[in-house]
Amino acid sequence: MKNVRKSLKYLKISKIFVERVLVFSSIFLIIVTCKEEKATIINQKEKPIEQEVKTWQDSFGLTHVIDIDSIWKKPIRYYVSNKNCDSTALKFYLGVYRPTDEPETERLLNLVTTKNDSLRPFYRWILDKTIIIQDGALGEYTGTPARMYAEKFPKEFFEYMDSDLSGKKYSDWCSSIGYSGFYNSENFDEPEIVKTNLIKVMSENCVDCNKKYEKRIIKFANDCFSNQ
């Protein structure tokens, strides 16, 4: 009789244990299920919407891979691996530095007149892209370096303009020079004098230029400043 009671006691304890195990198992399954559902919801919320992200470099056609992107028939590596390449110029290419109305932008754009033939196409590209994205404030910084480049390297300038058969590049540069290409010593109210100075400097720097270049220089000066 004593053994029977003992057996019943163990059975009762076992039943309680099994019931508790089942309860805890159910609770565990509920918790796991809830966590999985929550994770699914979070992942759905965090999943990026497949759409084009607009940036200030969208129109540049860049991959930011220095052996794929090229400027003036040379890979970007050719320019950025040059020990004399300006650090801000590299940041511009990478999209880290966006030009704005500040002294660093002015310094960067003025690099276009460097005597370094290897790096000048890179700096010219930066000026050209800045002209494309410029707004009113930034437009105050592009005209002078654009004019200085045309004056200092007239043949090179026209070759660069001719690379765009649509003529948009030429139009953009003329507009930029006409807007902010005056020097401190020049008067906005005297466009004829400004044109004369532009023609004079470009002609002096256009070595062995024929009549064709002379006509182009005059036309360029008129296109920049005639509408002032």
N, C-alpha and C positions, 0 to 999 in steps of 0.2 A: 504494500500500500504506500509505503514511504517512497519507494522507487517510482511509482506511478505519478505521485504528486511532483516529484522532482522532474520527471520527464515533461509533465504538463507545463511546469514553470519554464523549462528551457524552450518549449515550443512557443510559449507566450512571448518570451524574450526574442526569439528568432523572428516571430511574426512582426513584432514592433520594429526590429532592426531592418527587416525586408521592406516594411512600409516606409520607414524613414529613408532608406536607400532610394526607393522609388520616387519619393517626394523630392529629394535632393537632385536626383537625376532629371526629373521633369523641370525643376527650376533651372538647372544647368543648361538644359536644351533650350529653354525659353530665352535665357540670357544670351546664349550663343547665337540663336536665331535673330534676336533683336540687334545684336552687334553687327551681324552680317547685313541685315537690312539697312542699318544706319550707314555702314561702310559703302553700300551700294548707292545710297542717296547722296552721300558726300562725293563719291567718285563721279556721279552724274553731274553734280553741281560744279565740280572742279574741272570736268572735261572741257577743254577749250573748244569754243565754237569755231568751226572751220571757215574762217573769213580772212581776207587780206588785211593786214595791220598796216595802217598808213604811217609813214615816217617822212622826215624831211629829205631823205635820200631816195625816195621811191622812184623818182624819174631818172636816177643816175645809171640804172642798169648794172648794179654791182652785185658780186657774190661774196665779196670780202675775202676771197682766196687769192693771195698775191701772185700765184702762178696762172690763174685763170683771167682775172681782170687785167686789162691793158690800157695804156695811155700812149697815144702817138706811136703805135706799132711796137711798143715795148711792154713786157709784163710789169705789173706793179713792183714785183721783187727788185727789178732793175733800179727803181728809185728809192724804195725804202731800205734797201741794203747798203745804199751809199752812206758812208759815215758822216757826210755833211748834210744829210737830209734833215730838215727841220722837224722837231718833235710834234709841234702843233699841226703841221701838214699831215703827218702820219695819223694823228688823232682825227683830223678832218676826214681822211679816207675811211677810217674805221667807223666813222659815225659817232665818235666819242665827243668830238668838239664841233658844235654848230656855231657858225659865225653869227655875231650879233653886234650891236653898236657899242663897241668897247675897243680900247687901244690894242688888245691882242689880235683882234680881227684886222685892224688897220695894218699892223706889222706883218701879219700873215699874207695879206693880199699884196703888199708892197714887194714881196719876195719875187714877184713875176718879172722884175727887171734885173734879177741876178745875172752876173756874168757867167755863172756856171751853166754851160750848155747842156750838161747831163740832167740837171734838175729843173731847168726852166720849164720844160713841157709839163712837168708835174704841177708846178706852181701856177702855170697858166690854166691848167685844167681846174684847179681849185678856184681861181678867180672866175672862170667861165661858169662853173656850177653855182657859185655864190651869186652871180648875176641872175641866174635862172630862178633862185629861191628868194631873191631879195624883196623886202617890203620897203615902205617909205623910209624907215630909220636906217636899215641896212644899205639902202640905195645910196646913202650919203658917203659910203666907204668904197664903192666899186669904181666910180667914174674916174677918179684921179689915177689909180694904178693902171686902169685899162688904157687911158690916154698915154701915160708914161711908157707903157709897153709898146704901143703903136708907134710912138715917136722914136724910141730907142732901137727897135727892131722892125722897121717898116716892111721889109721883104718877108720876114718871118710872120709878121702879123697878117699880111695879105694871103700868104700860103695857108695860114690857119683858118682864115675866113673862107677861103675857097674849098676847104675840106667839107663844108656844109653846103650842099647844093640847093637846099631850100632857101637859103639866104636869111634864115631866122637868127642865126648866130651874129651875123653882121648887123642886123637890125637891133638886136638886143644890146650889143656893144655900143652902137651909135647912140641909142637912147640913154644908156647908162652914162656915157661920156657927156652927152648933152645935159643931163640932169645934175651931175656932180663932178664933172671933169675940169672945172675951173681951178686955176692955181690961186694962191692967196694974193698974188700981185695983179690978178686980172679982175676986170670989172664985168659983172653980169650984163650990164647995159651996153657993152661994146663988143658984140659978137664978131664984127668984122675984124677987129684987132686980134681977138682970140683965134679966129680962123687963120689969119695971116701968120701968127706965131706957130700954130700947129703945122701949117704947110712948110714953113721955113725950117723947123726942127726936123720934121720927117724927111724933107728933101736933103738936108745936110747929112743925115744918117743913112740915106738910101744909096749905098755905094754902087757905082756902075748901073744906075737905074736909067732905063730908056724912057721914051715918051709915054709909053703905056703906063708905067708906074707914076710918072708925073701927073697924068690925068687922073689916075686912081687916088692919089694923095689929095688932089684938089676936090674931087667928088666926096671923098671921105670927110674932109673938113667941112664941106657944105652940109653933108648929111648929119653931122654932129651938132653944128652950131647955127645953121641958117634959120632955124625956127625959134631962136631965143627971143 
